[in-house]
Amino acid sequence: MKFVLLTLALLGDPSAGQSPLPAATVQEIAKSVQTGSILASQGDCLAVRAYSFSNHTHVAAVVIKNGQPMVYDTVPQTGVRVLPLADYLMSQRPSDVQLLHPTKPFSETQAAAFEKHLQAQIGRPYDVKHFATGRRCQGLHCSEYLTDALIASQHLQSSNPTRVSPADLVTSLTNYNVYQTGTTHNLPEPPDPPAVVSETWYGRAWQGTKECSHDCWVQTRRWFCCK
């Protein structure tokens, strides 16, 4: 127990103290998206890259509610969630996010069916193991979630959404001209807070150990835990 507590204290929370994204970036993305737009992230997750042979590691869907873009996706630990655009973009740092938009705007009926399906899955757990088996399970992975929503809105057909990777979804939608690619935005690593330099050599050594261990832990989470 003491070792666990010491490790947690040393590593800290990777998401703690994150600074907000530049307002101009959020505003630019907010102005360009519509109900049905997809945000395709190119992140560090090695598991998704190994399965799909692609840099696309995550996808999320946009719904405009009361004039504001809300983003639906599913992630480890949390499961299916909905976030305001700015909060979602914060959660994707560091990565590049490519925007994709419907070639034809959703009709009211299509938009309602799309949102209804996305909303109905809120709270459902995340799972990706069934990507390999092709069998449905209680959980959902991100591209399965979006594929189901696009099927519900009659924009897509798929015999097995569980086997659709983020790269498969992006490629299929754009190759068949159902979606068109938009701009790509870099979401940089949040800056580190100013370091407090210790006056003693052992204090500086301890601080260096903490920073090195923290950075290694954060990168490992991105590679293997997709976080």
N, C-alpha and C positions, 0 to 999 in steps of 0.2 A: 504493500500500500504506500509506504514512504517513497519507494522508487517511482510509482505511478504519479504521485503528487508532485515530486520533484521534476519529472519529465514534463508534466502539464505546465508547471510554472516556467520551465525553461523555454518551452516552445511557444506558449501563448496561443491566443486565438488569431488565426490568419486573417479573419475578416474584421478584426477590431480596428477602430480608428481610421477606416477608409475615408478618403476625401471624396466629395462629389465630382462627377464628370463635369466638364465645361458646359455651361448652359447652352452655348451655341450648338454643340454636338447633339444634345437632346432635342433642341428645337428643330434642327435640320431634319432629324429622323422623324420627329412627330409630324412635321408638315407633309412628309412624303408618303406616310403609311395610310392605309385604309383598312376597313374590315376585310379580312382574308389575306392581308400581307403576311409574309413569313420572314422571320429573322433567322438566318443560318449562320451559326458561329463556327469559326475555325480556331479551335483551341488546342490544348495539350493532351487531351485524353487518349492515351495509347491504346486502351481497350477498343474504343470505337475505330480508331485509325487502323488497327490490325485487322478488324473484321471487315471494314468497308474499303480499305486501300484508298482512303480519301482524307483530305484535311477537314472536311465538314464533320464536326463532332457533335453538334446539337442543333435542334430546330425548335422554334416557338411560333405561335400564331398571334396575330393582332386582331382585336375587336375594338371598334370605336364606341365608347359609351359616354353619353352626355358630352360629346365633343372631345373626349380625352382617350388616347390610345391605352388600352389595357392588354397585357401580354400573358398568354396561357402557355404553360409548359409543364414538364414533369422532371424531377431531379431526385437523386438519391437522398434518403432520409426524410425529405419533405413530402415527396410524391407530387401529385398534380396540384398546381397552384395557379393563382392569377396575381400579377403585380402591375403597378403603374409602370409606364415605360422607363422612366428614369431609374427606378429601383431594379428593374430587370437588367438594364444595361450595366448597372453597377455590379450585379451578380456575375456578369460574364467577363469581367476584367481578369487578366489581360487576354484579349483575343481580337480577331477581326470579325466583324459582323456584316454579312452581305444581306441586302434587302432584296426580296422578291415580291412582285406585285401581280395580282390577277390581270391577265391580258384584257379581260372584260370585267368591269366592276360587278361585284355580286349584286343580284337582284335582292329586293327586300325579303323574298321567300328564302333565297339561298343564304343570305346573311343571318336570318333568324334560325335556320336549321343548323348552320355552322356554330353559332353562339350557343344554341341549346345543347348541342352535343358536348362542346368544350366545357360548359358550365356544369353539366350533369356528372362529369368525371372528377370534379374538385374533391380532393381528399383521398382519392384512390392511390394506393401505394405505387412506388416506382419499382420496376423490375426489368432486367435486361437478359436474364439467363435464358428465357424462352425464345430469344432471337435465334439461338442455335437449334432448338428443337422444332420451332415452327408451331408450337401448340399454345393456345391462349392460356393465360393464368390470371390470378387476381390482380397482379401489377401490370403496369404499362411502361414502355420506354417512349422517348420523345417523338420519334418519327412514326411509331405505331399510333400514338395519340392523335397526331395531326392527320395521318392517313385516314383514320376512322372519321374525323371531323369533315374532311374533304369528300369522303364517300357520302356522308350524311347530307352534304350540301350539293351533291350530284356534280362534283367537279373531277372526280377520280374514281377509277375502278381498280380493285386489287383482290386477287384470290387469297392472299395471305398477308395482311398488314403487319403481322409480327415479324416477318422477314424483311421488312422495308427499313433500310438504314437511312440516316440523314442524307448521305450522298445519293442513294437511290431515289429518294423523294425529290431532291433538288433537280437531279438529272432528268427524271421522268416528266416533271412539270414543265421544265424549260424546253426539252426536246420536242414535246408535243404541243408547244406554244400555249399551254394552259396558263403559264406564268411567264413573266419577263423579268430579267435581272435588273436590279436597280443599283444604287451606289453601295460601296463598301466602306465601312468606317472602322478605324483602328481604335480600340478601347485600351488605352495603355495601363500598365501597372500603376496602382496608386502610389504616390511618392511616400517615402519613408519619413516619419516624423524626425525633427532635429534630434541628433544624438546628444545625450548628456555624458560628457567625458569625465571619467573618474580621475581623481587626483592620485590614486595609488596604482601600482603596476598590477596587483592582483585584481583590483576592480576593473581595470581595462581588459585584463585577460578574461575575466568572467563575462563582461559585456560582449567581447568578441565571440566567445563561445556561444552565448545566447543568440547573437545575430546569425552566426553561421548555421546553428542547429535549426533556428526558426526558418531560414531561407530554404534549407534542405527539406524540412518538413512540408512547407508550402508547395514546393515543386513536386515532391513525391505525391501529395494529395492530388495535384493536377494530373499527373501521369497515370496513377493507378486507381484513384477514387473518383476521378472526373469532377473534382471540386476545386 
